[in-house]
Amino acid sequence: MVSTKLKVKLGTGLSETPREHGSEQFKPNTTVAAIIHHQGRFLFVEEYDNNQRVYNQPAGHLEADENLITAIKREVYEETGLSLEPNYLSGIYYFHRPDLQLYFLRFCFVIELDSYPTCQPQDDEIITTHWFSIEQIKENNHKLRSAMVLECIEDYLSGNKIPLSQLKSNL
């Protein structure tokens, strides 16, 4: 049997303790978000962030053994109670939140609806949902969870479209 123990050079000596592959690599938080749109209004969730009420798109973190499309469908369901399919991506964002000292890699999906569905959040952390116009979103800019929220919507409104076929996954 071949030993799995590796010798790794540390400083001037050798160590019997191997480093796990990628253990020293930087890894941003991977998140998904949904722009859910109907007739000039956008579906937002109201939630707490650092003990403050904020507005956000349905969004959350990618979980282990989950692809990006499964993640956005799960997050939308948890935060709104809606089972929806994304139509396309409007952008991919790399964002730093200095207040948290965290980096995020965000995949923003678009879901176009032909009616206003009734939302029933499944996640206890969601206070309620709102349908906001772009004007209302801009008026509440100071209450948005992050600057990415408005940036994603502005990219959507400018016509950014990345087909879902561009996402490749073996999960």
WOQUI-V318871 format. One record per residue. N is the residue number from 1. SS is DSSP state (H for helix, E for strand, C for the rest). PHI is phi in radians with two decimals (* if undefined). Layout:
BEGIN
n->(N N)
ss->(SS SS)
phi->(PHI PHI)
END
This chain:
BEGIN
n->(1 2 3 4 5 6 7 8 9 10 11 12 13 14 15 16 17 18 19 20 21 22 23 24 25 26 27 28 29 30 31 32 33 34 35 36 37 38 39 40 41 42 43 44 45 46 47 48 49 50 51 52 53 54 55 56 57 58 59 60 61 62 63 64 65 66 67 68 69 70 71 72 73 74 75 76 77 78 79 80 81 82 83 84 85 86 87 88 89 90 91 92 93 94 95 96 97 98 99 100 101 102 103 104 105 106 107 108 109 110 111 112 113 114 115 116 117 118 119 120 121 122 123 124 125 126 127 128 129 130 131 132 133 134 135 136 137 138 139 140 141 142 143 144 145 146 147 148 149 150 151 152 153 154 155 156 157 158 159 160 161 162 163 164 165 166 167 168 169 170 171)
ss->(C C C C C C C E E E C C E E E C C C C C C C C C C C C C E E E E E E E E E E C C E E E E E E E E E C C E E E E E C E E E E C C C C C C H H H H H H H H H H H H H C C C C C C C E E E E E E E E E E C C C C E E E E E E E E E E E C C C C C C C C C C C C C E E E E E E E E H H H H H H C H H H E C C H H H H H H H H H H H C C C C E E H H H C C C C C)
phi->(* -1.49 -1.25 -1.59 -1.33 -1.97 -1.74 -2.04 -1.34 -2.17 1.10 -1.80 -2.07 -1.88 -2.07 -1.43 -1.69 -1.35 -1.56 -1.20 -0.95 1.45 -1.12 -1.87 -1.42 -1.32 -2.35 -1.24 -1.24 -1.62 -2.25 -2.16 -2.48 -2.17 -1.57 -1.92 -2.22 -2.67 0.79 1.40 -2.13 -2.12 -1.42 -2.12 -1.89 -1.88 -2.61 -1.73 -2.41 0.93 1.11 -2.14 -1.30 -2.34 -1.91 -2.65 -1.27 -0.97 -2.80 3.10 -1.53 -1.19 -1.78 -1.02 1.03 -2.34 -1.55 -1.12 -1.22 -1.08 -1.11 -1.21 -1.11 -1.14 -1.08 -1.06 -1.13 -1.05 -1.60 -2.24 1.40 -1.76 -1.71 -2.24 -1.87 -1.25 -1.61 -2.97 -1.70 -1.77 3.06 -2.21 -2.21 -2.00 -2.41 -1.94 -1.86 -1.03 -1.10 -1.85 0.93 -2.21 -1.98 -2.24 -1.99 -1.96 -1.84 -1.81 -1.69 -2.05 -2.25 -1.67 -1.97 -1.90 -2.82 -1.65 -1.35 -1.45 -1.70 -2.40 -0.92 -1.66 -1.57 -1.10 -1.39 -1.56 -1.33 -2.92 -2.11 -2.48 -1.84 -1.93 -1.40 -1.08 -1.13 -1.14 -1.12 -1.15 -1.11 -1.79 -0.90 -1.20 -1.80 -1.30 -1.05 -2.71 -1.15 -1.10 -1.03 -1.21 -1.03 -1.08 -1.17 -1.10 -1.15 -1.05 -1.13 -1.43 1.70 -1.08 -2.48 -2.02 -1.08 -1.08 -1.10 -1.36 -1.53 -1.99 -2.66 -1.82 -1.75)
END
